[in-house]
Amino acid sequence: MHLESPKKTVSKSKQEVFEFLCDIKNFEKLMPSNISKFEVLNEDTFIFALKGMPEITLKVKEKVPFEKIVLGSAEGKLNFTLTSDIEERSDNATDVTLHFKGEFNAMMAMMIKNPITNFIGTLSQNMDQI
């Protein structure tokens, strides 16, 4: 399954956006309002839960300076990544697109498609917090 957020333009430089997203504590600012748990486990890993959903642990898997950050599931149950693609629009404007990729059976994919689409849409909209 591959889902993509709408492109979001942020009024910050490419470097500022990248550095904000590299600090995983900042993901709490991007989370939906129905978050019930957010905890930083170490400098590369955090756990969060939305009301009515199981806890998810994300770990930084890859960083390409000023271009992308890849977070991935830290647990073996579900295998997925959340990639932030960062593109410079001008010195003080940057486009960010979120990509969710996961390997799920058809039944699981059908169940999680809408919640994940809404989740990455909210993360994208909240990029104004940068």
C-alpha positions as CSV (number, residue, x, y, z in Angstrom):
1,M,0.0,0.0,0.0
2,H,1.3,3.5,-0.9
3,L,-0.5,6.6,0.4
4,E,0.7,10.2,-0.2
5,S,-0.3,13.4,1.5
6,P,-1.0,16.6,-0.4
7,K,2.1,18.7,-0.9
8,K,2.4,21.3,1.9
9,T,4.3,24.5,1.5
10,V,6.0,25.7,4.7
11,S,7.4,29.2,5.2
12,K,10.8,28.0,6.2
13,S,14.1,27.1,4.5
14,K,14.7,23.5,3.4
15,Q,17.4,23.2,6.2
16,E,15.0,24.5,8.9
17,V,12.3,22.0,7.9
18,F,14.8,19.1,7.8
19,E,16.2,20.0,11.2
20,F,12.7,20.3,12.7
21,L,11.8,16.8,11.4
22,C,15.1,15.3,12.5
23,D,14.2,16.2,16.1
24,I,11.6,13.5,16.8
25,K,10.3,15.4,19.9
26,N,8.8,17.8,17.3
27,F,6.5,15.1,15.9
28,E,4.3,15.7,19.0
29,K,3.5,19.1,17.5
30,L,2.4,17.5,14.3
31,M,0.1,14.9,15.8
32,P,-3.7,14.9,15.5
33,S,-5.7,16.3,18.4
34,N,-6.9,12.8,19.3
35,I,-3.5,11.7,20.4
36,S,-3.6,9.8,23.7
37,K,0.1,9.0,24.1
38,F,3.4,10.4,22.9
39,E,6.7,9.4,24.4
40,V,10.3,9.8,23.2
41,L,12.2,6.5,23.8
42,N,15.6,7.8,22.6
43,E,17.0,10.3,20.1
44,D,15.8,8.2,17.1
45,T,12.6,6.5,18.4
46,F,9.2,7.5,19.7
47,I,5.9,5.8,20.5
48,F,2.5,7.3,20.1
49,A,-1.1,6.2,20.2
50,L,-4.3,7.8,18.9
51,K,-7.5,7.3,20.9
52,G,-9.0,3.9,20.0
53,M,-5.9,2.7,18.1
54,P,-2.9,0.6,19.2
55,E,0.4,2.1,20.1
56,I,2.9,2.6,17.2
57,T,6.6,2.8,17.6
58,L,8.5,4.7,14.9
59,K,12.3,4.8,14.5
60,V,14.4,7.0,12.2
61,K,15.6,4.7,9.5
62,E,17.3,7.1,7.1
63,K,18.3,10.8,6.8
64,V,19.3,12.4,3.6
65,P,20.4,16.0,4.6
66,F,17.9,18.6,3.7
67,E,16.0,16.2,1.3
68,K,14.3,13.4,3.2
69,I,13.7,11.6,6.4
70,V,12.4,8.1,6.6
71,L,10.7,6.8,9.8
72,G,9.9,3.1,10.0
73,S,8.0,0.8,12.2
74,A,10.2,-0.4,15.1
75,E,8.1,-3.5,15.7
76,G,8.0,-6.6,13.6
77,K,4.2,-6.9,13.6
78,L,3.6,-4.2,10.9
79,N,6.2,-3.3,8.3
80,F,5.8,0.2,7.0
81,T,7.7,3.5,6.4
82,L,6.7,7.2,6.6
83,T,8.9,9.3,4.4
84,S,9.1,13.1,4.5
85,D,10.2,14.4,1.1
86,I,11.6,18.0,1.4
87,E,11.8,20.2,-1.7
88,E,13.0,23.8,-1.8
89,R,10.6,26.2,-3.4
90,S,12.6,29.4,-2.6
91,D,14.9,30.5,0.2
92,N,12.0,30.8,2.6
93,A,9.5,28.3,1.2
94,T,9.7,24.5,1.3
95,D,7.4,21.9,0.0
96,V,6.9,18.7,2.1
97,T,5.2,15.6,1.0
98,L,4.6,12.6,3.2
99,H,4.6,9.1,1.8
100,F,3.3,6.0,3.7
101,K,4.4,2.6,2.4
102,G,3.5,-0.6,4.0
103,E,3.0,-4.3,3.2
104,F,-0.3,-5.5,4.4
105,N,-2.8,-8.2,3.5
106,A,-5.9,-7.1,1.6
107,M,-8.1,-7.2,4.7
108,M,-5.7,-5.1,6.8
109,A,-5.1,-2.6,4.0
110,M,-8.8,-2.1,3.7
111,M,-9.2,-1.5,7.4
112,I,-6.3,1.0,7.8
113,K,-6.4,2.9,4.6
114,N,-8.8,5.7,5.8
115,P,-7.3,6.1,9.2
116,I,-3.7,6.3,7.8
117,T,-4.8,8.7,5.0
118,N,-6.4,10.9,7.6
119,F,-3.3,10.6,9.9
120,I,-0.8,11.7,7.2
121,G,-3.1,14.4,6.0
122,T,-3.2,15.8,9.6
123,L,0.6,15.6,9.9
124,S,0.9,17.5,6.6
125,Q,-1.6,20.2,7.6
126,N,0.2,20.6,11.0
127,M,3.5,21.4,9.2
128,D,2.6,25.0,9.8
129,Q,3.9,24.3,13.4
130,I,7.5,24.3,12.0
